[in-house]
Amino acid sequence: MSKRMLAACGLVLALFALPVAQAQVTIDMAKINCEQFLGYKIINPNDIAMWLSGYYNAQRSNTIIDTETLAAQKRELQDYCLQNLKVPIMQAIEKLFHAPAPAK
C-alpha cells in the first residue's frame, strides 16, 4: 500500500471515530411531574432538586444553600411525590415549602 492510501484510510477512520454532534436539549421545569421526577424520566432527581433549590432561593435573593436542608427537603418532596405522581413538581414544592409561585 502506498503512503497516500494509508493516509486516506487513516483519514476515513478518523472521521468515523469523531463523536456525533448531539442536539441541544431544553427542559421546561414547569412541565415535570412527580412521576417523571421520581422515575429519572427526564434527568437525575438530584440535578432537578439542585436546580429547583437555586431557582427558588434566587427568588428570595438567598445565595446560600444549606446542603442538609436541601437533602431533607428532597426527601420530603420524594415522599409527597410517591403519593401524588401526576402533580407538577413545582406545584408540589409550592405546597410543601410555601415557595413563591413562578413568575409568568
MODELLER restraints for C-alpha pairs under 7 A, 6 or more apart:
rsr = mdl.restraints
at = mdl.atoms
rsr.add(forms.Gaussian(group=physical.xy_distance, feature=features.Distance(at['CA:30:A'], at['CA:88:A']), mean=6.86, stdev=0.5))
rsr.add(forms.Gaussian(group=physical.xy_distance, feature=features.Distance(at['CA:30:A'], at['CA:90:A']), mean=6.09, stdev=0.5))
rsr.add(forms.Gaussian(group=physical.xy_distance, feature=features.Distance(at['CA:31:A'], at['CA:88:A']), mean=6.33, stdev=0.5))
rsr.add(forms.Gaussian(group=physical.xy_distance, feature=features.Distance(at['CA:32:A'], at['CA:88:A']), mean=5.66, stdev=0.5))
rsr.add(forms.Gaussian(group=physical.xy_distance, feature=features.Distance(at['CA:32:A'], at['CA:89:A']), mean=5.87, stdev=0.5))
rsr.add(forms.Gaussian(group=physical.xy_distance, feature=features.Distance(at['CA:33:A'], at['CA:85:A']), mean=6.77, stdev=0.5))
rsr.add(forms.Gaussian(group=physical.xy_distance, feature=features.Distance(at['CA:33:A'], at['CA:86:A']), mean=5.61, stdev=0.5))
rsr.add(forms.Gaussian(group=physical.xy_distance, feature=features.Distance(at['CA:33:A'], at['CA:87:A']), mean=5.34, stdev=0.5))
rsr.add(forms.Gaussian(group=physical.xy_distance, feature=features.Distance(at['CA:33:A'], at['CA:88:A']), mean=3.86, stdev=0.5))
rsr.add(forms.Gaussian(group=physical.xy_distance, feature=features.Distance(at['CA:33:A'], at['CA:89:A']), mean=4.92, stdev=0.5))
rsr.add(forms.Gaussian(group=physical.xy_distance, feature=features.Distance(at['CA:34:A'], at['CA:81:A']), mean=4.99, stdev=0.5))
rsr.add(forms.Gaussian(group=physical.xy_distance, feature=features.Distance(at['CA:34:A'], at['CA:84:A']), mean=6.76, stdev=0.5))
rsr.add(forms.Gaussian(group=physical.xy_distance, feature=features.Distance(at['CA:34:A'], at['CA:85:A']), mean=4.73, stdev=0.5))
rsr.add(forms.Gaussian(group=physical.xy_distance, feature=features.Distance(at['CA:34:A'], at['CA:86:A']), mean=5.92, stdev=0.5))
rsr.add(forms.Gaussian(group=physical.xy_distance, feature=features.Distance(at['CA:34:A'], at['CA:87:A']), mean=5.74, stdev=0.5))
rsr.add(forms.Gaussian(group=physical.xy_distance, feature=features.Distance(at['CA:34:A'], at['CA:88:A']), mean=5.98, stdev=0.5))
rsr.add(forms.Gaussian(group=physical.xy_distance, feature=features.Distance(at['CA:34:A'], at['CA:89:A']), mean=5.32, stdev=0.5))
rsr.add(forms.Gaussian(group=physical.xy_distance, feature=features.Distance(at['CA:35:A'], at['CA:85:A']), mean=4.55, stdev=0.5))
rsr.add(forms.Gaussian(group=physical.xy_distance, feature=features.Distance(at['CA:35:A'], at['CA:86:A']), mean=6.27, stdev=0.5))
rsr.add(forms.Gaussian(group=physical.xy_distance, feature=features.Distance(at['CA:36:A'], at['CA:42:A']), mean=6.27, stdev=0.5))
rsr.add(forms.Gaussian(group=physical.xy_distance, feature=features.Distance(at['CA:37:A'], at['CA:45:A']), mean=5.64, stdev=0.5))
rsr.add(forms.Gaussian(group=physical.xy_distance, feature=features.Distance(at['CA:38:A'], at['CA:45:A']), mean=6.61, stdev=0.5))
rsr.add(forms.Gaussian(group=physical.xy_distance, feature=features.Distance(at['CA:38:A'], at['CA:78:A']), mean=6.87, stdev=0.5))
rsr.add(forms.Gaussian(group=physical.xy_distance, feature=features.Distance(at['CA:49:A'], at['CA:74:A']), mean=6.53, stdev=0.5))
rsr.add(forms.Gaussian(group=physical.xy_distance, feature=features.Distance(at['CA:56:A'], at['CA:99:A']), mean=6.79, stdev=0.5))
rsr.add(forms.Gaussian(group=physical.xy_distance, feature=features.Distance(at['CA:57:A'], at['CA:63:A']), mean=6.72, stdev=0.5))
rsr.add(forms.Gaussian(group=physical.xy_distance, feature=features.Distance(at['CA:93:A'], at['CA:99:A']), mean=6.55, stdev=0.5))
rsr.add(forms.Gaussian(group=physical.xy_distance, feature=features.Distance(at['CA:94:A'], at['CA:100:A']), mean=6.56, stdev=0.5))
rsr.add(forms.Gaussian(group=physical.xy_distance, feature=features.Distance(at['CA:94:A'], at['CA:101:A']), mean=6.70, stdev=0.5))
